[in-house]
Amino acid sequence: MKKRLLSLATVMGMTLMATAQLTMDVNTKKLGAPVQSTMYGIFFEDINYAADGGLYGELVKNRSFEFPQHLMGWQSFGCVDVKDDGPFQRCPHYVELSDPGHRDRRTGLTNEGYFGIGVKKGEQYRFSVWAKAPKNRATIRVQLIDENTMDERQELAEQKLDITSTEWKKYTVTLAPKKTMQHAKLRIYLHGPNSVCLEHISLFPVNTYKNRENGMRRDLAQALEDLHPGVFRFPGGCIVEGCTLDERYQWKNSVGPVENRPLNHNRWEYTFDHRYFPDYYQSYGLGFFEFFQLAEDIGAEPLPVISCGLSCQFQNPDPTKPGVHVALEDLGPYIQDALDLVEFANGDVNTKWGKVRADMGHPEPFNLKYLGVGNEQWDYDEKHGGYGPVFTERLKKFSDALRAKYPNLKLIGTTGPNSEGWDFDLLQPRMKELKVDLYDEHYYRNEEWFLSHGLRYDVYDRKGPKVFAGEYACHGKGKKWNHYETSLYEAAHMTGIERNADIVHMATYAPLFAHVDGWQWRPDMIWYDNLRMFKSVSYYVQQMFTMNKGTNVLQLTTPKQVGKKTVAVPVANQEGQNGLFASAVYDKTTDEIIVKVVNTSKQPQSVSINLQGMKGERTANVLELWTNGRMEDENTLDKPEKIHPVSLTVPCTEDKKQTVLNDQLKAMSFRLYRIKK
């Protein structure tokens, strides 16, 4: 047995030494390009029930009866009529509950919520409704119920609510459930013979993020704040464009009193018939005011994206088809929407749209600095449709108008849906010609792409616009779901983003949110059900970068023999680097050197990091991301912290009058070092 143990130890030692030690030189004396405060951020799109049923705190589905099937989400019983002459112009529908005709019969409604209604014992829930009583007075009973319970009674909480006027008024009552349930329902009974009219039936946790009545789900919003993002891109994504122009995201419909915000189709309702959700609409309860407010709350720069007059080109490939896209000569209202949006965000309270913002409770401006025009639009060349510059000719019109009125606003264009290829090659130089401040790149690629594109930004034109990596994620080939391996490759890619901070000013992983019962797309950063949530390993990768981005790039290289010369090259999985990626920054606020090293090899790696310009022994504080399991492992609702960063320390020695950090990286791991200068 002893001999076998010794043999095993010998084999392990041989495995550890299987790859030669890689030396990295970090020049701590010379500060490189500033790392923008916006470098790492978040991107929100209402996909996977990210808004209604997710971040937005509303628990009632179809609260204003505006779904095309007006009682979708509701089960009605007794005498219930849907009417359309309600108090809110853009949401005219409501229900009237009338006497069922016998004392033992019932009239009422039950709402199923979003995959149920999640409630917690000990928490309070604010029920509100706009109502009127045609006969001066009526009463309803409001309940949270467990419909399928084996207990004697279904109700978890109940309150009576008296409706005391023939005019429309808002009424509120608080419910406190006696047990925790993920799939509760809301039930409303008509109590007594007098009929009642109900509109905008709403249920929110009292304990929302920042305790706002029209607020966000606390745990999900807190997870965003804990990322410390520098920029917040919203509201999409493909929903900006819409499947048709009528279904595009129109920001003016999403502001003002929440009761009067019209319903909008969500293109993710019907995009994938293998993940089809016929009840997926946008209530606009989470609208542009709430987006700006959330950006302010979490300390991120807001980056709204607006329609450029092109509906989704994936779904509408022929731009000459009448009604699909706006003609150039008819772009005026779209451009005016863009100008009005800047006024809404930044205008004085005496301006038209600044007053709307002030009336919503925010007289101070939101200090909008960035605006994206278009999402994943593209031009055509002769081989691919021959339709010409359908996007850039529209972008130029927006650019001319916006720069004339708001010269300090930073304008963001796009290079389409791909990271390379004819459309990217066509659009990238046109972004330079149009002199946009940044252009938005999107890439969802497999493991091989991420491992082979470590030098992507090292060869970019430094004289052109800056880069915004607005949507990216590693999609496993044949395993397109969240797992540790792809998250590690995202970390590797981010070292290349960081190393090129002079050209890359923003980067946001995508998508952000997904409901476990209602997703259409994966992988995603944050997953949840009605009561719980978990942060994916990709979340922790992003957090490690956002909280350790530093203020200036430091040159990190490794020596390479080229012929008779020794040259310094980046560490980005080049020949002889054995799957290693690395970057380094300096943080002026803490006077620390921050080095990030990702080992994408299936073998442990020895590294020696020379901190040139520093002397003496020190201790490096380390964050390590690693799983002692399968590469397919991931966090779950039941094990939300199965994989997360772990803190440790590593000693730094002095060798040849410089500080040196020698370390052994585990196979398939990410280590981040902070060393006091």
MOGILIN-V591060 format. One record per residue. N is the residue number from 1. PSI is psi in degrees with one decimal (NA if undefined). BURIAL is + if it has 24 or more other C-alpha atoms within 12 Angstrom, else -. D_LAST is the distance of its C-alpha to the last C-alpha in whole Angstrom. Layout:
<<N | PSI | BURIAL | D_LAST> <N | PSI | BURIAL | D_LAST>>
//
This chain:
<<1 | -42.9 | - | 49> <2 | -41.7 | - | 46> <3 | -37.9 | - | 47> <4 | -40.3 | - | 46> <5 | -42.8 | - | 43> <6 | -41.7 | - | 42> <7 | -41.8 | - | 43> <8 | -42.0 | - | 41> <9 | -39.0 | - | 38> <10 | -43.3 | - | 38> <11 | -43.5 | - | 39> <12 | -40.0 | - | 35> <13 | -39.2 | - | 34> <14 | -37.0 | - | 35> <15 | -42.2 | - | 34> <16 | -30.8 | - | 31> <17 | 13.5 | - | 31> <18 | -26.3 | - | 33> <19 | 144.5 | + | 30> <20 | 151.5 | - | 28> <21 | 135.2 | - | 24> <22 | 128.9 | + | 23> <23 | 131.7 | + | 20> <24 | 134.9 | + | 17> <25 | 123.4 | + | 15> <26 | 117.7 | + | 12> <27 | 100.5 | + | 12> <28 | -6.6 | + | 8> <29 | -37.4 | - | 10> <30 | 115.9 | - | 13> <31 | 134.3 | + | 13> <32 | -151.9 | + | 16> <33 | 145.9 | - | 19> <34 | 143.3 | + | 18> <35 | 119.4 | + | 18> <36 | 146.4 | + | 21> <37 | -22.0 | + | 22> <38 | 5.3 | + | 25> <39 | -49.6 | + | 23> <40 | 128.0 | + | 24> <41 | -158.0 | + | 27> <42 | 152.3 | + | 31> <43 | 124.9 | + | 34> <44 | 130.4 | + | 37> <45 | 142.6 | + | 41> <46 | 77.6 | + | 44> <47 | 152.9 | + | 44> <48 | 28.6 | + | 45> <49 | 49.4 | + | 46> <50 | -32.3 | + | 42> <51 | -89.8 | + | 44> <52 | 122.9 | + | 47> <53 | -2.4 | + | 47> <54 | -109.0 | + | 43> <55 | -39.4 | + | 41> <56 | 131.3 | + | 44> <57 | -10.9 | + | 45> <58 | 133.4 | + | 49> <59 | -8.8 | + | 51> <60 | 130.0 | + | 54> <61 | 136.2 | + | 55> <62 | 52.1 | + | 57> <63 | -21.0 | + | 57> <64 | 11.3 | + | 59> <65 | 32.9 | + | 62> <66 | -3.7 | + | 61> <67 | 149.7 | + | 60> <68 | -39.2 | - | 63> <69 | 103.2 | - | 64> <70 | -22.3 | + | 64> <71 | 16.3 | + | 64> <72 | 132.7 | + | 62> <73 | -13.7 | + | 60> <74 | 146.1 | + | 62> <75 | 118.6 | - | 65> <76 | 151.2 | + | 68> <77 | 151.3 | + | 71> <78 | -140.5 | + | 75> <79 | 96.2 | + | 75> <80 | 124.3 | + | 72> <81 | 137.6 | + | 72> <82 | 128.6 | + | 70> <83 | 165.9 | - | 70> <84 | 29.1 | - | 69> <85 | 41.2 | - | 70> <86 | -177.2 | + | 67> <87 | -11.4 | + | 65> <88 | 118.7 | + | 62> <89 | -44.3 | - | 63> <90 | -4.7 | + | 60> <91 | 72.8 | + | 61> <92 | -12.3 | + | 64> <93 | 148.7 | + | 65> <94 | 175.7 | + | 66> <95 | 148.7 | + | 68> <96 | 125.5 | + | 71> <97 | 126.9 | + | 72> <98 | 163.6 | + | 75> <99 | 125.1 | + | 78> <100 | -6.9 | - | 78> <101 | -2.8 | - | 82> <102 | 144.4 | - | 82> <103 | -23.6 | - | 81> <104 | 0.1 | - | 79> <105 | 166.3 | - | 78> <106 | 145.5 | + | 74> <107 | 136.5 | + | 73> <108 | -167.0 | + | 69> <109 | 148.0 | + | 66> <110 | 129.9 | + | 63> <111 | 134.2 | + | 60> <112 | -11.2 | + | 58> <113 | -162.4 | + | 54> <114 | 97.3 | + | 52> <115 | 38.3 | + | 52> <116 | 172.4 | + | 53> <117 | 117.6 | + | 52> <118 | 123.9 | + | 49> <119 | 152.0 | + | 50> <120 | 136.9 | + | 48> <121 | 135.1 | - | 50> <122 | -11.9 | - | 49> <123 | 159.5 | - | 48> <124 | 149.0 | + | 50> <125 | 128.8 | + | 51> <126 | 111.9 | + | 52> <127 | 132.7 | + | 56> <128 | 153.4 | + | 57> <129 | 144.5 | + | 60> <130 | 129.2 | + | 62> <131 | 161.4 | + | 65> <132 | 154.5 | + | 69> <133 | 108.3 | + | 72> <134 | -26.5 | - | 75> <135 | 34.5 | - | 77> <136 | -31.8 | - | 75> <137 | 139.6 | + | 74> <138 | 164.7 | + | 72> <139 | 141.2 | + | 70> <140 | 153.6 | + | 68> <141 | 127.7 | + | 66> <142 | 125.2 | + | 62> <143 | 146.7 | + | 61> <144 | 131.0 | + | 58> <145 | 153.1 | + | 60> <146 | 97.5 | + | 60> <147 | -30.2 | + | 62> <148 | 22.9 | - | 63> <149 | 154.0 | - | 62> <150 | 1.0 | - | 65> <151 | 167.6 | - | 65> <152 | -36.7 | - | 68> <153 | 147.0 | - | 66> <154 | -30.1 | - | 64> <155 | 136.1 | + | 62> <156 | -25.9 | + | 59> <157 | 149.2 | + | 59> <158 | 141.7 | + | 62> <159 | 142.8 | + | 62> <160 | 145.9 | + | 65> <161 | 120.6 | + | 65> <162 | 128.6 | + | 68> <163 | 119.5 | + | 68> <164 | 14.3 | + | 70> <165 | 152.1 | - | 71> <166 | -7.6 | - | 72> <167 | 153.7 | - | 70> <168 | 127.4 | + | 66> <169 | 159.6 | - | 64> <170 | 133.1 | + | 60> <171 | 146.8 | + | 61> <172 | 142.6 | + | 58> <173 | 154.2 | + | 58> <174 | 135.2 | + | 55> <175 | 139.5 | + | 56> <176 | 97.5 | + | 54> <177 | 147.7 | + | 55> <178 | -3.5 | + | 56> <179 | 164.0 | + | 54> <180 | 133.7 | + | 51> <181 | 137.7 | + | 52> <182 | -27.9 | + | 50> <183 | 48.9 | + | 54> <184 | 174.0 | + | 56> <185 | 162.6 | + | 58> <186 | 128.1 | + | 59> <187 | 139.0 | + | 63> <188 | 123.9 | + | 65> <189 | 141.7 | + | 68> <190 | 127.6 | + | 71> <191 | 108.2 | + | 72> <192 | 175.7 | + | 76> <193 | -18.0 | + | 78> <194 | 132.0 | + | 77> <195 | 161.1 | + | 75> <196 | 145.5 | + | 71> <197 | 131.4 | + | 69> <198 | 135.2 | + | 65> <199 | 147.5 | + | 62> <200 | 66.0 | + | 59> <201 | 120.7 | + | 58> <202 | 147.9 | + | 55> <203 | 120.9 | + | 53> <204 | 147.1 | + | 49> <205 | 139.2 | + | 47> <206 | -34.1 | + | 47> <207 | 64.0 | + | 43> <208 | 171.1 | + | 42> <209 | 126.3 | + | 38> <210 | 11.5 | - | 38> <211 | 35.8 | - | 42> <212 | 145.2 | - | 43> <213 | -44.0 | + | 47> <214 | 53.9 | + | 47> <215 | -175.9 | + | 43> <216 | 153.7 | + | 41> <217 | 125.5 | + | 41> <218 | -48.1 | + | 38> <219 | -36.6 | + | 37> <220 | -42.2 | + | 36> <221 | -37.3 | + | 35> <222 | -35.9 | - | 33> <223 | -34.4 | + | 31> <224 | -44.3 | + | 31> <225 | -38.8 | + | 29> <226 | -15.6 | + | 27> <227 | -21.0 | + | 26> <228 | 53.3 | + | 24> <229 | 150.7 | + | 26> <230 | -22.4 | + | 25> <231 | 149.8 | + | 29> <232 | 106.0 | + | 32> <233 | 134.1 | + | 35> <234 | 164.3 | + | 38> <235 | 7.8 | + | 41> <236 | -178.3 | + | 41> <237 | 168.3 | + | 42> <238 | -23.7 | + | 45> <239 | -17.6 | + | 47> <240 | -40.9 | + | 46> <241 | -42.6 | + | 49> <242 | 152.7 | + | 51> <243 | -35.4 | + | 54> <244 | 164.9 | + | 56> <245 | -34.6 | + | 55> <246 | -25.5 | + | 57> <247 | 4.1 | + | 54> <248 | 159.5 | + | 51> <249 | 117.8 | + | 49> <250 | 108.3 | + | 50> <251 | -30.0 | + | 48> <252 | -24.3 | + | 51> <253 | -12.9 | + | 52> <254 | 8.6 | + | 49> <255 | 171.4 | + | 49> <256 | -172.1 | + | 51> <257 | 132.3 | + | 53> <258 | -27.5 | + | 52> <259 | -19.2 | + | 56> <260 | 23.6 | + | 57> <261 | 121.7 | + | 54> <262 | 153.5 | + | 56> <263 | 147.6 | + | 55> <264 | 145.8 | + | 54> <265 | 151.0 | + | 54> <266 | 121.4 | + | 51> <267 | -16.9 | + | 51> <268 | -5.0 | + | 50> <269 | -42.2 | + | 53> <270 | 6.2 | - | 55> <271 | -42.8 | + | 53> <272 | 113.3 | - | 53> <273 | -14.2 | - | 56> <274 | -7.5 | - | 55> <275 | 68.5 | - | 52> <276 | 132.3 | - | 55> <277 | 99.0 | + | 55> <278 | -8.8 | - | 57> <279 | 24.3 | + | 56> <280 | 100.5 | + | 53> <281 | 171.4 | + | 53> <282 | 117.4 | + | 51> <283 | -16.1 | + | 52> <284 | 13.1 | + | 49> <285 | -37.5 | + | 48> <286 | 95.2 | + | 45> <287 | -167.8 | + | 45> <288 | -34.3 | + | 43> <289 | -46.3 | + | 43> <290 | -35.7 | + | 41> <291 | -48.2 | + | 39> <292 | -42.4 | + | 38> <293 | -41.0 | + | 38> <294 | -41.7 | + | 36> <295 | -43.2 | + | 33> <296 | -42.6 | + | 33> <297 | -40.1 | + | 33> <298 | 2.9 | + | 30> <299 | 28.1 | + | 28> <300 | 150.3 | + | 29> <301 | 128.0 | + | 30> <302 | 139.6 | + | 34> <303 | 83.9 | + | 35> <304 | 151.0 | + | 39> <305 | 135.1 | + | 41> <306 | 160.6 | + | 44> <307 | 138.9 | + | 47> <308 | 9.5 | + | 48> <309 | 7.3 | + | 52> <310 | 123.9 | + | 52> <311 | 173.2 | + | 52> <312 | 120.2 | + | 51> <313 | -22.1 | + | 51> <314 | -43.5 | - | 51> <315 | -14.8 | - | 54> <316 | 74.3 | - | 56> <317 | -19.5 | + | 56> <318 | 102.1 | - | 58> <319 | -6.2 | + | 57> <320 | -6.6 | - | 61> <321 | 127.1 | - | 62> <322 | 136.6 | - | 63> <323 | -11.8 | - | 62> <324 | -43.2 | + | 59> <325 | 157.0 | + | 56> <326 | 132.7 | + | 57> <327 | 150.7 | + | 59> <328 | -41.3 | + | 57> <329 | -9.2 | - | 59> <330 | 16.0 | - | 59> <331 | -8.8 | + | 55> <332 | -51.5 | - | 55> <333 | -32.6 | - | 55> <334 | -42.1 | + | 52> <335 | -39.0 | + | 50> <336 | -36.5 | + | 52> <337 | -39.8 | + | 50> <338 | -45.0 | + | 47> <339 | -40.4 | + | 47> <340 | -31.3 | + | 48> <341 | -43.0 | + | 45> <342 | -38.9 | + | 43> <343 | -39.4 | + | 45> <344 | -42.1 | + | 45> <345 | -39.5 | + | 41> <346 | -10.1 | + | 41> <347 | 154.2 | + | 44> <348 | 154.7 | - | 46> <349 | -14.5 | - | 48> <350 | -7.7 | - | 51> <351 | 162.4 | - | 50> <352 | -53.7 | - | 52> <353 | -24.9 | + | 49> <354 | -34.6 | + | 47> <355 | -37.7 | + | 50> <356 | -45.0 | + | 50> <357 | -46.2 | + | 46> <358 | -41.4 | + | 47> <359 | -22.6 | - | 50> <360 | -1.5 | + | 48> <361 | 13.7 | - | 46> <362 | 77.9 | + | 43> <363 | -29.3 | + | 44> <364 | 146.1 | + | 40> <365 | 157.5 | + | 39> <366 | -3.7 | + | 37> <367 | 51.3 | + | 35> <368 | 129.7 | + | 36> <369 | -20.6 | + | 34> <370 | 145.8 | + | 35> <371 | 126.5 | + | 38> <372 | 134.9 | + | 39> <373 | 111.7 | + | 43> <374 | 156.9 | + | 44> <375 | -86.6 | + | 43> <376 | 46.2 | + | 43> <377 | 161.7 | + | 46> <378 | 164.8 | + | 47> <379 | 173.2 | + | 49> <380 | 146.8 | + | 52> <381 | -177.7 | - | 53> <382 | -29.0 | - | 56> <383 | -14.1 | - | 56> <384 | 59.8 | - | 55> <385 | -35.8 | - | 57> <386 | 21.0 | - | 57> <387 | -11.9 | - | 57> <388 | -159.9 | - | 54> <389 | 62.3 | + | 52> <390 | -32.3 | + | 52> <391 | -53.1 | + | 49> <392 | -28.9 | + | 48> <393 | -30.9 | + | 51> <394 | -41.4 | + | 50> <395 | -38.6 | + | 47> <396 | -40.0 | + | 47> <397 | -42.2 | + | 50> <398 | -46.6 | + | 47> <399 | -45.9 | + | 45> <400 | -44.2 | - | 47> <401 | -43.1 | + | 48> <402 | -41.3 | + | 45> <403 | -29.8 | + | 43> <404 | -38.6 | - | 46> <405 | -34.0 | - | 46> <406 | 76.2 | + | 42> <407 | -20.8 | - | 41> <408 | -6.2 | - | 37> <409 | 133.0 | + | 37> <410 | 122.5 | + | 35> <411 | 134.9 | + | 38> <412 | 121.8 | + | 37> <413 | -160.1 | + | 39> <414 | 153.5 | + | 40> <415 | 24.1 | + | 40> <416 | -164.2 | + | 42> <417 | -2.2 | + | 42> <418 | 154.7 | + | 41> <419 | -8.4 | + | 38> <420 | 175.7 | - | 40> <421 | 179.5 | - | 44> <422 | -39.6 | - | 47> <423 | -40.8 | + | 46> <424 | -45.6 | + | 42> <425 | -28.6 | - | 43> <426 | -41.1 | + | 45> <427 | -34.5 | + | 43> <428 | -49.4 | + | 40> <429 | -27.2 | + | 41> <430 | -29.5 | + | 43> <431 | -36.2 | + | 40> <432 | -41.0 | + | 39> <433 | -38.2 | - | 43> <434 | -8.3 | + | 43> <435 | 41.2 | + | 40> <436 | 157.9 | + | 38> <437 | -37.9 | + | 35> <438 | 158.0 | + | 34> <439 | 148.9 | + | 36> <440 | 117.9 | + | 36> <441 | 141.2 | + | 36> <442 | 135.3 | + | 37> <443 | 119.3 | + | 37> <444 | 104.5 | + | 38> <445 | 167.2 | + | 38> <446 | -178.0 | + | 38> <447 | -44.2 | + | 36> <448 | -40.7 | - | 37> <449 | -46.7 | + | 36> <450 | -35.7 | + | 32> <451 | -22.7 | + | 32> <452 | -0.9 | - | 33> <453 | 34.2 | + | 32> <454 | -23.3 | + | 28> <455 | 19.6 | + | 28> <456 | -51.4 | + | 30> <457 | -10.6 | + | 28> <458 | -24.1 | - | 27> <459 | 8.1 | - | 31> <460 | 152.2 | - | 31> <461 | 117.9 | - | 33> <462 | -9.6 | - | 30> <463 | -2.6 | - | 33> <464 | -167.1 | - | 34> <465 | 162.5 | + | 34> <466 | 165.6 | + | 30> <467 | 137.9 | + | 31> <468 | 108.3 | + | 31> <469 | 84.8 | + | 31> <470 | -23.8 | + | 33> <471 | 121.3 | + | 35> <472 | 153.1 | + | 34> <473 | 151.5 | + | 34> <474 | 118.4 | + | 34> <475 | 111.9 | + | 38> <476 | 135.8 | + | 39> <477 | 111.6 | - | 42> <478 | -2.0 | - | 45> <479 | 69.5 | - | 43> <480 | 73.9 | - | 42> <481 | 171.9 | + | 40> <482 | 126.3 | + | 37> <483 | 163.4 | + | 36> <484 | -43.8 | + | 33> <485 | -48.1 | + | 33> <486 | -33.8 | + | 33> <487 | -38.2 | + | 30> <488 | -38.7 | + | 28> <489 | -29.6 | + | 29> <490 | -40.2 | + | 28> <491 | -42.7 | + | 25> <492 | -45.0 | + | 25> <493 | -36.9 | + | 26> <494 | -22.6 | + | 24> <495 | -33.9 | + | 21> <496 | -35.6 | + | 23> <497 | -46.8 | + | 24> <498 | -41.9 | + | 20> <499 | -27.9 | + | 20> <500 | 40.6 | + | 23> <501 | -14.6 | + | 21> <502 | -24.5 | + | 23> <503 | -32.7 | + | 26> <504 | 116.5 | + | 26> <505 | -13.6 | + | 26> <506 | 148.0 | + | 27> <507 | 131.4 | + | 28> <508 | 122.2 | + | 30> <509 | 155.7 | + | 31> <510 | 153.4 | + | 35> <511 | 173.5 | + | 37> <512 | -50.1 | + | 36> <513 | 154.9 | + | 38> <514 | 130.5 | + | 41> <515 | 131.8 | + | 44> <516 | -23.3 | + | 45> <517 | -2.4 | + | 49> <518 | 37.3 | + | 48> <519 | 151.3 | + | 46> <520 | -16.7 | + | 47> <521 | 139.9 | + | 44> <522 | 157.6 | + | 41> <523 | 165.1 | + | 38> <524 | 161.2 | + | 37> <525 | -41.4 | + | 34> <526 | 128.3 | + | 35> <527 | 153.1 | + | 39> <528 | 159.6 | + | 41> <529 | -155.6 | + | 44> <530 | -14.7 | + | 46> <531 | -27.0 | + | 44> <532 | 168.2 | + | 41> <533 | 161.0 | + | 38> <534 | 150.2 | + | 36> <535 | 125.4 | + | 33> <536 | 167.8 | + | 33> <537 | -32.8 | + | 30> <538 | -35.2 | + | 30> <539 | -47.9 | + | 29> <540 | -33.8 | + | 26> <541 | -48.7 | + | 25> <542 | -43.7 | + | 25> <543 | -38.2 | + | 23> <544 | -34.3 | + | 20> <545 | -44.7 | + | 20> <546 | -36.2 | + | 21> <547 | -0.5 | + | 18> <548 | 38.8 | + | 15> <549 | -16.5 | + | 16> <550 | -169.1 | + | 13> <551 | -22.3 | + | 14> <552 | 143.0 | + | 14> <553 | 142.3 | + | 15> <554 | 140.8 | + | 13> <555 | 123.6 | + | 15> <556 | 120.8 | + | 16> <557 | 170.4 | + | 19> <558 | 144.1 | + | 21> <559 | 141.5 | - | 23> <560 | 135.4 | - | 27> <561 | 118.8 | - | 30> <562 | 101.6 | - | 33> <563 | -123.4 | - | 36> <564 | -1.5 | - | 35> <565 | 151.4 | - | 31> <566 | 121.4 | - | 28> <567 | 155.7 | - | 26> <568 | 126.5 | - | 23> <569 | 155.2 | + | 24> <570 | 157.1 | + | 22> <571 | 101.2 | + | 22> <572 | 46.3 | + | 25> <573 | 39.0 | + | 28> <574 | 176.8 | - | 29> <575 | 129.7 | - | 31> <576 | -0.1 | - | 30> <577 | -1.3 | + | 27> <578 | 40.9 | + | 29> <579 | 12.9 | + | 28> <580 | 143.1 | + | 24> <581 | 144.7 | + | 23> <582 | 154.9 | + | 19> <583 | 164.1 | + | 17> <584 | 145.6 | + | 13> <585 | 163.3 | + | 12> <586 | 140.9 | + | 9> <587 | 106.7 | + | 10> <588 | -31.3 | - | 10> <589 | -26.8 | - | 12> <590 | -3.9 | - | 9> <591 | 50.2 | - | 6> <592 | 149.0 | + | 5> <593 | 132.7 | + | 6> <594 | 120.3 | + | 10> <595 | 131.7 | + | 12> <596 | 127.7 | + | 16> <597 | 127.8 | + | 19> <598 | 126.2 | + | 22> <599 | 106.4 | + | 25> <600 | 7.9 | + | 28> <601 | 153.6 | + | 30> <602 | 4.4 | - | 33> <603 | 150.5 | + | 31> <604 | 154.2 | + | 28> <605 | 135.0 | + | 25> <606 | 133.7 | + | 23> <607 | 149.5 | + | 20> <608 | 116.4 | + | 18> <609 | 111.8 | + | 14> <610 | 116.0 | + | 13> <611 | 84.3 | + | 9> <612 | 131.6 | + | 11> <613 | -1.1 | - | 9> <614 | 146.7 | + | 7> <615 | 158.9 | - | 9> <616 | 164.1 | - | 10> <617 | 147.8 | - | 11> <618 | 175.4 | + | 9> <619 | 129.1 | + | 11> <620 | 128.1 | + | 11> <621 | 130.9 | + | 13> <622 | 139.5 | + | 15> <623 | 128.0 | + | 18> <624 | 133.1 | + | 21> <625 | 121.3 | + | 24> <626 | 150.2 | + | 27> <627 | 132.3 | + | 31> <628 | 50.7 | - | 33> <629 | -152.7 | - | 36> <630 | 151.9 | - | 37> <631 | -17.9 | + | 36> <632 | -3.5 | - | 38> <633 | 150.1 | + | 37> <634 | 160.8 | + | 36> <635 | 158.0 | + | 35> <636 | 173.2 | + | 39> <637 | -36.9 | - | 40> <638 | -25.3 | - | 41> <639 | 72.0 | - | 38> <640 | -18.2 | - | 35> <641 | 35.3 | - | 32> <642 | -40.4 | + | 34> <643 | 119.8 | + | 30> <644 | 162.1 | + | 27> <645 | 141.4 | + | 23> <646 | 138.3 | - | 23> <647 | 141.4 | - | 20> <648 | -179.2 | - | 19> <649 | 152.7 | - | 16> <650 | 132.2 | + | 15> <651 | 146.6 | - | 14> <652 | 134.7 | + | 12> <653 | 176.7 | + | 14> <654 | 131.2 | - | 14> <655 | 125.3 | - | 16> <656 | 43.3 | - | 17> <657 | 31.7 | - | 15> <658 | 153.5 | + | 12> <659 | 133.4 | + | 10> <660 | 135.0 | + | 12> <661 | 110.9 | + | 13> <662 | 131.6 | + | 17> <663 | 161.3 | + | 19> <664 | 117.7 | + | 22> <665 | 131.5 | + | 23> <666 | 157.1 | + | 26> <667 | 137.8 | + | 29> <668 | 64.8 | + | 29> <669 | 165.3 | + | 25> <670 | 121.6 | + | 22> <671 | 137.3 | + | 19> <672 | 125.4 | + | 16> <673 | 135.0 | + | 12> <674 | 121.5 | + | 9> <675 | 125.0 | + | 6> <676 | 132.2 | + | 4> <677 | NA | + | 0>>
//
